[in-house]
Every structure is written in structure tokens, then in C-alpha cells.
Amino acid sequence: MKRILISVGMIAVVGALAIGGTIAFYNDTETSTGNIFTAGSIDLKVDHTYAEYNGEVCVGNCDPTGSDLIVNGGFETPVVTDNSGQWQIYPSGVSGWAVIAGAGLELQRNSVAGAPHGGVQLAELDSHGAGSQSTIEQIISTVPGQKYQLIFWHSRRPNNGPADDNEIELNVLVTSSSGVLVNATVLADPTVGSATNWKKYTYNFIALDTQTSIRFSDSGSQADTLGGYLDDVSVRELSCTPDTYQNGGICTLWGEQDLGSGDTFWYFPDIKPGDEGTNILSLHVYDNDAFVCLVPSNIKDDENTAVEPELTALPTPDTPDDGIQNGELSDELEFFMWQDTNGNNAFDGEPILVDEGTPFNQIPTEMVAMSLTGNAPISLVGMSWCAGDQTRVGNVVSCDGNGMGDIAQTDSMLADFVAYAIQQRNNEGLECENVGLPLFAPTPPIP
């Protein structure tokens, strides 16, 4: 067969020579053009969503700004026409609001069973039909890391009891299931009267995703078509400036951003034994999957002045040397860190990043690097600190001020707190103590 094929080929070539005088060789060329190598990048954003100091929550000086993000928050659309224009059931919802559970949303008009808070219509979530206790939802566009304020008004239905049959369960959920931002049950004035008695509810939250679900559900004790009222729902952005805790210190909260001057997690000029606090921050990496560490750097432990209690402190007295890097405060402040996966600002058995009782200056050697997916929802991190001995029993973290020694009196500490991200590819097994950042700032020369 091989000889025959070769023979046929020779005949073809001979034919070509006879006809054209040349040999036409069959060929094909494929060219790959514009080959590019571009170094990838990692963009890390950080926000500060929650802070608490000795039981006092940082609220900040916040003012609502911009337009209302809720559509039809007063339930004025559509105009009720059934039952002589008094009340009407909307099984699938109304403008802005979708019914996602239950028989439907009931709108009442013209004070048929109690006056609205505003306008001429209100919503009742215990409507009519099988499964009368309904849930409504509105999905709004939000900016991850931005702080928002939800306001709504709730009243009992007049002349209705028992006392527990007018509740509205409130949930604010991110649609990507990143976490629950608000989860509360509200109950207006338990007194059953002949008129509506509206109460205002306000909840501040920080968005975790580009869409946030505002959801209301009837949770009264009876599915009897007689339930709590809802009216005048609104959500607006909040613009916040730093505020001061009543018991000292400055608190700042911010949305997702690159960190710069003034973006500090802690500013406490008068720490005392037993002081404690909790901070929640979020991390978001773009473009590439990354390992992330949160570590102190450039610590300046200033002795300031070695006073008499320090010089006689037990079990080890302080030295009389003053100045930077002679202080001990970074060793007396203990930290516990975890991934706040459910977003409730508390430890609930979630993955631990730094074990309780870790001194501030030992965080790099103890922290477990986090694995973050690029362009995924924000990852929340909780940090609890204690001026003293920090312990944990189950999910309860405690602070004992007796563990803070006199050796730290008059000391101060200034430090950077760094969110460090490195791409995952080719960096497996990253240890936070090896990120290459200096732990202590250089000791200044003696003048």
C-alpha cells in the first residue's frame, strides 16, 4: 500500500510539471498574533462596620442623605377600590413590594379600621385566606460597605387582642446570602385601644452586597386576618463623621474603601484595667483570590515616664528607662479574632483567626491567614480586645482587669494595623508572621 500511495503521488507531481511547468506544494500557515503578558493585581478594600467600647456602641454622627431607596413605602399605590374602597387583598403584591409568602398583602384606605400614619392607606400583613400571615419583600440597590438607615412605623390594629397578636417580624437580608443585617421582632404598645398608635422604628445597617432585601413578615400569635399595621417605610444612605464615646475615646465607622489617614480602628487616650471592646471590619478582594492577614506593624511602645507603681510592679518591676520601645502596653492588651460569618457582631462558634488572650504584639505569630475569593461577597472579621486577662468559655469572651499589671501605667502605644493581601496562586501555606512587615518601629536615637 505504501508503494501504491507513493506512486500515485508521483503521478500527480508529474502531471503538474506537464501542465504548468512548476510544482504547487500544498501548505498552511497559522499565526498567533498580539501575545501579551500582563501582571495581575489584587485590590483589597476594607470597611469598619461596627465598634463597641465597654458596652457602648459606636453610632457616629450620622445624617440621612440622598433620596429614599424604597418604592411605595407609604402603600399609597394602587388605590384601593374593593369593598367600597375600604380594603383590598393583593395576592402577588403591589408597586415596589412582592408577596413571597402567605395569602397576600392587604391595603386599607380611609381609616376603615384605624388611621394610617401618613397618607390615606396602610398595609396589614395578616390578610385573608389560607396562610393569611404574609411576608412582603422589596429589593433595593446598595453599595457594599455603605451605611444605611431603615425607618418604618408600626401600630397595633385597634380593638384587637390578645397582646401578642400584632407583631411584625423584621428582617433585612442581603440577596447574596452574605449575612443577616437586621433580625428583630417588634411589637407596638400592648394596650389595645380604639385607635391606631403608631411607633417609629429605626435600624442602621451596612450593606454587604449590591442588593439588599427589606422584608416584613407577620409573626402574631393568631392567623385571624387581624394583624399589625405597617406604614411609611424608607431607606436612605447615612453620612457619618467621627464621634466620641461617653466614657472616652473616639469611634469611627466607614464604608468599603482604601485606607488612608484618619482611618483608625482604635483611638483611646485613657485605657484602664478591665476596659474592653469589639470591632467588626470587612474585607473584599478584587481581581484575584487572595490570602489575607490582619497584623500590627511599626509598634511604638512608649514608656513615657516610669512612675513608682511600675518600678515596684510584681512579679517583674519595670526599669526606669523612658522613651519609645521601653513601654509594655502592646503586651498587656489581649485580642481574640474570628470570622463573623453570620454578621451579628458576636462570636457564635465561627472559625477562629486568633485565639483569645493573644497579646497585640503576638498577633502575627498566632493569626490564621484567611482565604478570600476575588469579587466575592465581603468577609466579616470580628476583633475583641481586653486590657487585662481575656478568657473564653464556649462562645462567651470575658475580660478581667486584674490581669493588667502596674508595669503598663502611663505607657502608650502607637501602631499601624495592616490588612495584607497576597494572591493565592503560588503562595500556598502562607503564614501571617512571614508577611515581611516590621513589627516594631525603630527605636529613635537618644538626642
C-alpha positions as CSV (number, residue, x, y, z in Angstrom):
1,M,0.0,0.0,0.0
2,K,2.8,2.4,0.8
3,R,4.3,1.9,-2.6
4,I,1.0,2.5,-4.3
5,L,0.5,5.8,-2.5
6,I,3.9,7.0,-3.4
7,S,3.3,6.0,-6.9
8,V,0.0,8.0,-7.0
9,G,1.8,11.0,-5.6
10,M,4.5,10.8,-8.2
11,I,1.9,10.7,-10.9
12,A,0.3,13.9,-9.5
13,V,3.6,15.7,-9.5
14,V,4.5,14.6,-12.9
15,G,1.1,15.9,-14.1
16,A,1.7,19.2,-12.5
17,L,5.0,19.5,-14.3
18,A,3.5,18.6,-17.6
19,I,0.7,21.2,-17.3
20,G,2.3,24.2,-15.6
21,G,5.9,23.6,-15.6
22,T,6.1,24.1,-11.8
23,I,5.3,22.1,-8.7
24,A,2.5,23.5,-6.5
25,F,3.2,22.3,-2.9
26,Y,0.2,22.2,-0.5
27,N,0.9,24.3,2.6
28,D,-0.9,26.0,5.5
29,T,0.3,28.8,7.9
30,E,-1.4,29.7,11.2
31,T,-0.1,32.8,13.1
32,S,-0.8,33.7,16.7
33,T,-0.6,37.5,16.9
34,G,-0.7,40.0,19.7
35,N,0.6,37.8,22.5
36,I,0.5,39.7,25.8
37,F,1.8,39.0,29.3
38,T,0.2,41.4,31.9
39,A,0.9,41.2,35.6
40,G,-2.3,40.6,37.6
41,S,-3.3,42.7,40.6
42,I,-5.1,42.4,43.9
43,D,-7.3,45.3,45.1
44,L,-8.2,45.0,48.8
45,K,-10.9,47.1,50.3
46,V,-11.6,47.5,54.0
47,D,-14.6,48.9,55.9
48,H,-15.3,49.4,59.6
49,T,-18.9,48.3,60.2
50,Y,-19.2,48.1,64.0
51,A,-17.4,49.2,67.1
52,E,-18.2,48.9,70.8
53,Y,-16.3,50.1,73.9
54,N,-17.3,49.0,77.4
55,G,-20.8,48.2,76.2
56,E,-21.3,51.5,74.4
57,V,-21.9,51.0,70.6
58,C,-20.3,53.5,68.2
59,V,-23.1,55.2,66.3
60,G,-21.3,58.2,64.9
61,N,-22.7,61.5,64.0
62,C,-24.8,60.2,61.1
63,D,-27.2,62.1,58.9
64,P,-29.5,60.7,56.2
65,T,-28.6,61.8,52.7
66,G,-29.8,61.3,49.2
67,S,-33.2,60.1,48.0
68,D,-35.4,57.4,49.6
69,L,-34.5,54.0,48.1
70,I,-37.9,52.4,48.9
71,V,-40.6,52.5,46.3
72,N,-44.2,53.0,47.6
73,G,-43.1,53.0,51.2
74,G,-46.5,54.5,52.2
75,F,-48.5,51.9,50.4
76,E,-50.5,54.6,48.5
77,T,-50.3,52.6,45.2
78,P,-52.6,51.2,43.9
79,V,-55.7,52.9,45.1
80,V,-58.0,50.5,47.0
81,T,-61.3,50.1,45.1
82,D,-62.7,46.8,46.6
83,N,-65.2,46.7,49.4
84,S,-66.5,50.2,48.8
85,G,-62.9,51.5,48.6
86,Q,-62.1,50.4,52.1
87,W,-59.7,47.4,51.9
88,Q,-58.3,45.0,49.3
89,I,-56.1,41.9,49.1
90,Y,-53.2,41.8,46.6
91,P,-52.0,38.2,46.3
92,S,-48.8,38.9,44.4
93,G,-48.0,42.3,45.9
94,V,-48.2,46.0,44.9
95,S,-45.9,48.5,43.4
96,G,-42.4,48.0,44.9
97,W,-43.4,45.1,47.2
98,A,-43.6,41.4,46.3
99,V,-45.5,38.9,48.4
100,I,-43.1,36.0,48.9
101,A,-45.2,34.0,51.4
102,G,-48.8,33.9,52.6
103,A,-52.2,34.8,51.0
104,G,-51.3,38.4,50.1
105,L,-50.8,42.0,51.2
106,E,-53.9,43.8,52.5
107,L,-54.1,47.5,51.9
108,Q,-56.7,49.6,53.9
109,R,-57.9,53.0,52.9
110,N,-59.6,56.0,54.6
111,S,-59.2,54.8,58.2
112,V,-61.5,51.8,57.7
113,A,-60.0,50.1,60.8
114,G,-57.7,52.8,62.1
115,A,-55.9,55.8,60.7
116,P,-52.7,55.4,58.6
117,H,-49.5,57.1,59.9
118,G,-49.3,59.1,56.7
119,G,-51.3,59.5,53.6
120,V,-54.6,57.6,53.2
121,Q,-53.6,54.0,53.0
122,L,-51.7,51.5,55.2
123,A,-50.6,47.8,55.0
124,E,-51.8,44.9,57.1
125,L,-49.8,41.7,56.9
126,D,-52.4,39.3,58.4
127,S,-54.7,39.4,55.4
128,H,-57.4,36.9,54.3
129,G,-57.4,33.3,53.0
130,A,-55.3,30.2,53.7
131,G,-51.9,31.3,55.1
132,S,-53.2,34.7,55.9
133,Q,-49.9,35.7,57.7
134,S,-47.9,37.1,54.8
135,T,-44.3,38.2,54.1
136,I,-43.5,41.1,51.8
137,E,-40.1,42.0,50.3
138,Q,-38.5,44.8,48.4
139,I,-35.0,44.5,46.9
140,I,-33.0,47.7,46.7
141,S,-29.7,48.6,45.1
142,T,-27.0,49.2,47.7
143,V,-23.2,49.9,47.8
144,P,-21.2,47.3,49.8
145,G,-19.7,49.0,52.8
146,Q,-22.2,51.9,52.7
147,K,-24.2,52.6,55.8
148,Y,-28.0,52.9,55.5
149,Q,-30.9,53.8,57.8
150,L,-34.2,51.9,57.7
151,I,-37.2,53.6,59.2
152,F,-40.8,52.3,59.4
153,W,-43.9,52.9,61.5
154,H,-45.9,50.1,63.2
155,S,-49.2,50.2,65.1
156,R,-51.5,47.6,66.6
157,R,-54.7,47.0,64.9
158,P,-57.3,48.8,67.0
159,N,-59.7,46.8,69.1
160,N,-57.7,43.6,68.5
161,G,-56.2,41.2,71.0
162,P,-54.6,39.2,72.6
163,A,-51.5,41.3,73.3
164,D,-49.1,39.1,71.2
165,D,-51.2,39.2,68.0
166,N,-49.9,42.3,66.4
167,E,-46.2,41.6,65.9
168,I,-44.2,42.2,62.8
169,E,-41.0,40.3,62.3
170,L,-38.5,42.5,60.5
171,N,-35.6,41.1,58.5
172,V,-33.1,42.9,56.4
173,L,-31.2,40.4,54.3
174,V,-28.6,40.6,51.5
175,T,-29.8,38.7,48.5
176,S,-26.4,37.0,48.0
177,S,-26.9,35.4,51.4
178,S,-23.8,37.1,52.7
179,G,-25.5,37.6,56.1
180,V,-28.4,38.9,58.1
181,L,-28.0,42.6,58.8
182,V,-31.1,43.1,61.0
183,N,-33.2,40.5,62.6
184,A,-35.8,41.8,65.1
185,T,-39.3,41.3,66.2
186,V,-41.2,44.5,67.1
187,L,-44.4,44.9,69.0
188,A,-46.2,48.2,69.3
189,D,-47.9,49.5,72.5
190,P,-49.5,46.4,74.1
191,T,-52.5,48.4,75.1
192,V,-55.5,47.5,72.9
193,G,-57.3,50.8,72.1
194,S,-59.9,52.0,69.6
195,A,-57.4,54.0,67.5
196,T,-54.0,53.3,65.9
197,N,-51.0,54.2,68.0
198,W,-48.0,54.4,65.7
199,K,-44.5,53.8,66.8
200,K,-41.3,54.7,64.8
201,Y,-38.6,52.0,64.4
202,T,-35.1,52.9,63.2
203,Y,-32.3,50.4,62.2
204,N,-28.9,51.3,60.9
205,F,-27.1,48.7,58.8
206,I,-24.1,48.5,56.5
207,A,-24.7,46.7,53.2
208,L,-22.7,43.7,52.3
209,D,-23.7,43.4,48.6
210,T,-25.0,45.4,45.7
211,Q,-28.6,44.3,46.5
212,T,-30.3,44.2,49.9
213,S,-33.7,42.7,50.7
214,I,-36.1,44.6,53.0
215,R,-38.5,42.1,54.3
216,F,-41.5,42.3,56.7
217,S,-43.4,39.2,58.0
218,D,-46.5,38.9,60.3
219,S,-45.5,36.9,63.3
220,G,-48.5,37.4,65.5
221,S,-49.9,34.5,67.6
222,Q,-53.0,34.1,65.5
223,A,-53.7,33.8,61.8
224,D,-57.1,35.5,62.1
225,T,-56.9,38.2,59.4
226,L,-56.4,40.8,62.2
227,G,-52.7,41.8,62.5
228,G,-50.2,44.6,63.0
229,Y,-50.1,47.6,60.7
230,L,-47.1,48.9,58.7
231,D,-46.7,52.3,57.1
232,D,-44.1,54.8,55.8
233,V,-41.1,52.6,55.2
234,S,-38.0,54.3,54.0
235,V,-34.3,53.6,53.5
236,R,-31.7,56.3,52.9
237,E,-27.9,56.4,52.9
238,L,-26.1,57.7,56.0
239,S,-23.2,60.1,56.0
240,C,-21.3,59.7,59.3
241,T,-18.4,61.6,60.9
242,P,-16.3,60.5,63.9
243,D,-18.0,60.5,67.3
244,T,-16.8,60.3,70.9
245,Y,-17.7,57.6,73.4
246,Q,-19.3,58.8,76.6
247,N,-16.5,57.0,78.6
248,G,-13.7,58.3,76.5
249,G,-12.2,57.6,73.1
250,I,-13.1,58.4,69.5
251,C,-15.1,56.0,67.3
252,T,-15.1,56.0,63.5
253,L,-17.0,53.9,61.1
254,W,-16.6,53.9,57.3
255,G,-17.7,52.1,54.2
256,E,-15.7,50.0,51.8
257,Q,-12.6,51.9,50.7
258,D,-8.8,52.1,50.5
259,L,-7.5,53.0,54.0
260,G,-5.9,56.4,54.5
261,S,-5.0,59.0,57.1
262,G,-7.6,59.1,59.9
263,D,-9.0,55.6,59.3
264,T,-8.2,54.2,62.7
265,F,-9.9,51.3,64.5
266,W,-8.8,52.4,68.0
267,Y,-8.3,55.8,69.5
268,F,-8.3,55.6,73.3
269,P,-6.2,58.1,75.3
270,D,-7.0,56.7,78.7
271,I,-7.2,52.9,78.8
272,K,-7.9,51.4,82.3
273,P,-7.7,47.8,83.5
274,G,-10.8,45.9,82.5
275,D,-11.6,48.1,79.5
276,E,-12.7,46.1,76.6
277,G,-14.2,46.5,73.1
278,T,-15.3,44.8,69.9
279,N,-14.7,45.9,66.3
280,I,-16.1,44.4,63.2
281,L,-14.5,45.1,59.8
282,S,-15.0,43.6,56.4
283,L,-12.5,42.7,53.7
284,H,-13.2,42.4,50.0
285,V,-10.6,41.5,47.4
286,Y,-11.0,42.1,43.7
287,D,-9.5,40.6,40.6
288,N,-7.7,37.6,42.2
289,D,-8.2,35.1,45.0
290,A,-6.1,36.0,47.9
291,F,-4.8,35.1,51.3
292,V,-5.3,37.9,53.8
293,C,-3.7,38.7,57.2
294,L,-4.5,41.4,59.7
295,V,-1.4,42.2,61.6
296,P,0.1,45.1,63.7
297,S,3.2,46.8,62.4
298,N,5.5,49.7,63.4
299,I,4.5,49.3,67.1
300,K,5.9,52.2,69.2
301,D,5.7,51.2,72.9
302,D,6.4,54.5,74.7
303,E,7.2,54.3,78.4
304,N,6.6,58.0,78.8
305,T,7.5,58.2,82.5
306,A,8.2,55.2,84.7
307,V,6.2,56.0,87.8
308,E,6.6,54.4,91.2
309,P,3.9,51.6,90.8
310,E,5.8,50.5,87.7
311,L,9.1,50.4,89.4
312,T,7.7,48.1,92.1
313,A,5.3,46.1,89.9
314,L,5.1,42.3,90.5
315,P,6.2,39.8,89.5
316,T,8.8,41.8,87.5
317,P,9.4,45.5,88.2
318,D,9.7,48.0,85.4
319,T,13.0,49.7,84.5
320,P,13.5,53.4,84.9
321,D,14.2,53.8,81.2
322,D,11.8,56.2,79.5
323,G,11.0,56.6,75.8
324,I,9.9,54.5,72.8
325,Q,10.2,50.7,73.0
326,N,10.6,50.8,76.7
327,G,6.9,50.5,77.3
328,E,4.8,47.4,77.8
329,L,1.3,48.3,76.7
330,S,1.4,46.2,73.5
331,D,2.0,43.1,75.7
332,E,-0.8,44.0,78.1
333,L,-3.6,44.3,75.6
334,E,-5.1,40.9,74.6
335,F,-7.0,40.1,71.5
336,F,-9.4,37.5,70.1
337,M,-10.3,37.4,66.4
338,W,-12.8,35.4,64.4
339,Q,-14.6,35.3,61.1
340,D,-18.1,36.8,61.7
341,T,-19.8,34.6,59.1
342,N,-23.4,35.4,60.3
343,G,-22.8,39.1,60.6
344,N,-24.3,39.5,64.1
345,N,-21.2,41.3,65.7
346,A,-20.7,38.4,68.1
347,F,-18.7,35.1,68.3
348,D,-21.0,32.1,67.7
349,G,-18.5,29.3,67.3
350,E,-17.3,30.5,63.9
351,P,-13.8,30.0,62.6
352,I,-11.2,31.4,64.9
353,L,-8.4,33.5,63.5
354,V,-6.5,34.4,66.7
355,D,-7.1,32.6,70.0
356,E,-8.3,34.5,73.0
357,G,-5.7,36.1,75.2
358,T,-3.2,36.8,72.5
359,P,-1.1,40.0,73.2
360,F,-1.4,42.6,70.5
361,N,2.3,42.3,69.6
362,Q,1.9,38.5,69.1
363,I,-1.0,38.6,66.6
364,P,1.3,38.0,63.6
365,T,2.6,34.7,65.0
366,E,-0.9,33.5,66.0
367,M,-3.2,34.6,63.2
368,V,-4.5,32.1,60.7
369,A,-4.5,33.5,57.2
370,M,-7.9,33.9,55.6
371,S,-8.7,32.7,52.2
372,L,-10.8,35.2,50.2
373,T,-12.3,34.7,46.8
374,G,-11.9,37.6,44.3
375,N,-15.1,39.6,43.6
376,A,-17.0,37.5,46.1
377,P,-19.1,39.0,48.9
378,I,-17.4,40.8,51.8
379,S,-15.9,38.7,54.5
380,L,-16.5,40.0,58.0
381,V,-13.9,39.8,60.8
382,G,-14.6,40.3,64.5
383,M,-11.9,41.6,66.9
384,S,-12.4,41.7,70.7
385,W,-9.8,43.3,72.9
386,C,-9.2,43.4,76.6
387,A,-7.0,45.5,78.9
388,G,-6.2,42.5,81.2
389,D,-6.7,38.8,81.0
390,Q,-9.0,37.7,78.2
391,T,-10.7,34.3,78.5
392,R,-13.3,32.4,76.6
393,V,-15.8,29.8,77.8
394,G,-17.7,28.4,74.8
395,N,-19.0,31.5,72.9
396,V,-18.6,33.9,75.8
397,V,-15.4,36.1,75.8
398,S,-14.6,37.8,79.1
399,C,-12.1,40.4,80.3
400,D,-10.6,40.5,83.8
401,G,-8.8,43.8,84.5
402,N,-6.8,42.2,87.4
403,G,-4.6,40.7,84.7
404,M,-3.3,44.1,83.6
405,G,-0.2,44.8,85.6
406,D,1.0,48.1,87.1
407,I,4.0,47.8,84.7
408,A,2.0,49.5,82.0
409,Q,0.9,52.6,83.9
410,T,1.4,55.8,81.9
411,D,2.5,53.8,78.9
412,S,1.1,54.5,75.5
413,M,1.2,52.6,72.2
414,L,1.0,53.8,68.7
415,A,0.8,51.2,65.9
416,D,-0.3,50.5,62.3
417,F,-2.8,47.8,61.8
418,V,-2.3,46.3,58.4
419,A,-4.7,44.4,56.1
420,Y,-2.2,42.4,54.0
421,A,-3.3,40.5,50.9
422,I,-1.3,38.2,48.6
423,Q,-2.6,36.2,45.6
424,Q,-3.3,32.5,46.4
425,R,-1.6,31.1,43.4
426,N,2.0,30.0,44.2
427,N,1.6,31.1,47.8
428,E,0.1,28.1,49.4
429,G,0.8,27.7,53.2
430,L,1.1,31.5,53.8
431,E,1.8,32.2,57.5
432,C,1.0,35.7,58.7
433,E,4.2,36.0,60.6
434,N,6.1,35.9,57.3
435,V,4.4,38.8,55.5
436,G,7.6,40.8,55.9
437,L,6.2,43.8,57.8
438,P,8.3,45.2,60.6
439,L,6.6,44.5,64.0
440,F,8.3,47.2,66.0
441,A,9.2,50.7,64.7
442,P,12.9,51.5,65.0
443,T,13.9,53.0,68.4
444,P,14.7,56.7,67.9
445,P,18.3,57.7,68.7
446,I,18.9,59.3,72.1
447,P,19.4,63.0,71.5
